Amino acid sequence: MEAVISRGTDESMDDLLKIIFKIFSYGISIISASHALLRKRDPRSALGWVAVSLTLPIVGPLLYWSMGINRINRRAKRWLEEGRRLMGRDTFLAMQAAASSVHLPEGAEHLSELRSLGDRVVLSPITEGNELIPLENGEQAYPAMLDAICGARHSVNMSTYIFDGDGAGQRFIDALKAAADRGVEVRLIIDGLGEKYSFPTARGLLRNSAVKVARFLPFRQGGRLNLRNHRKILVIDGCECFTGGMNIGDRHLLEREGPPAPVKDMHFRVKGPVVAELQKIFLEDWFFVTGELLDDTGFFPVLHDTGTVHARSIGDGPDKRHRKLHCIILGALSCARHRVRIMTPYLIPDRSMVSALATTAMRGVPVTIILPGRNNLPYVHWATRSYLWELLECGIRIYYQPPPFVHTKLFLVDGVWSLTGSANLDPRSLRLNFELNLEAYDRNLSDRLESHFEAALGASREVTLAEVDGRSLPERLRDGTAKLFSPYL
């Protein structure tokens, strides 16, 4: 009799625990779905997280609270409230006042609205007297960067997404160590995810050296696949900078044999007043990852005019109030009068960008887009193909470049304005990651970049609407499925 009562009690307890578990799982799912519904700006992202939270008990809410919440934004607001950013309100107003006296170069007057948009959306001012020198692939970029590190006298501040521990990486490691050993302050930021692309890691190879190394959001701080630091910065003595789309590794050396597969890319050597803004962006990132505030004036020497380029740095990320790069790109499309030329490795446009591209083409402005014929991320290529018919129908011309994979990012408008840097035309760059781009007004620079574009165009094949419409049903289904996940690719 006692055994029967005991068994009945155990069953009742099990039933009670099951009820509690169901209430908890349903409750946390509803709370998570409600949070996503109220906080997510992108309806596709909101719908995705609502569906995940409601259909995957426990697991869905866990994924949402670990990956779907942007805690960076709250931390950035706290910095601003504490006044711990490197540029205070008075400094910002002074810089804006100085920037207002800068006039656009001849031939760019019709882009004054784009310049005004940048003044409103981007904190950094536009500066004149800059020099931007394009450097193609590691064969041109790496020797110039290594020479600059070897010539550094005071500081070397470097940030990169990927820093491979291969032959090219080892040369940079040796140069950074040598600079630190002779008394130069050397700081290196490596993304917590990007460092895992190779072994041994650069951080491991620099252990016990005088180089100060910090990781941006290492996996032990939440294991995020998003919110990565995709910026590429190398600032020498606060006077000279290298930036663009190139990481550090053998993959960017095309004149070699063997693995890894080569990747074509472009970097830029930058001199002039805009270097101060690039230095500021690095030091703010350094403060974020280490808590060390470096606002000594020694990091910001007087910078004289060295060229004719009007330039502005655009540091963007999920900690910003506005989606700066997205706004600038849409503004450039709306102001374009003569031609728009785009080269990007990843094209996954949101609805507003699709509309802007289509509207630009339909009002008579030729729009040409060059994409890789063979992408290093097949699922991104599949998602992109689902958008092509819509662009082709509006008169946009699209081309595929032959291998090797081209990682170069160029956005050229009317032969006088250019946007270069680390950002791709996809949600990861424009919404989820930390990026760094330069907008520039200069006909000579644009001529050089358009020559590069023309050479790539001559080696590429045009994609036709018939080709896109002629995909087999399995291919359409595959591409359409990939498109469903485009907000997260």
Secondary structure, 3 states (H helix, E strand, C coil): CHHHHHHHHHHHHHHHHHHHHHHHHHHHHHHHHHHHHHHCCCHHHHHHHHHHHHHCCCHHHHHHHHHHCCHHHHHHHHHHHHCCCCCCHHHHHHHHHHHHCCCCCCCCHHHHHHHHHHHHHCCCCCEEEEEEEEEEHHHHHHHHHHHHHHCCCCEEEEEECCECCCHHHHHHHHHHHHHHHCCCEEEEEEECCHHHHCCCCHHHHCCCCCCEEEEECCHHHCCCCCCCECCCEEEECCCEEEEECCCECHHHCCCCCCCCCCEECEEEEEECCCHHHHHHHHHHHHHHHHCCCCCCHHHCCCCCCCCCEEEEEEEECCCCCCCHHHHHHHHHHHHCCCCEEEECCCECCCHHHHHHHHHHHHCCCCEEEEEECCCCCHHHHHHHHHHHHHHHHCCCEEEEECCCEECCCEEEECCCEEEEECCCECHHHHHHCEEEEEEEECHHHHHHHHHHHHHHHHCCEEECHHHHHCCCHHHHHHHHHHHHCHHHC
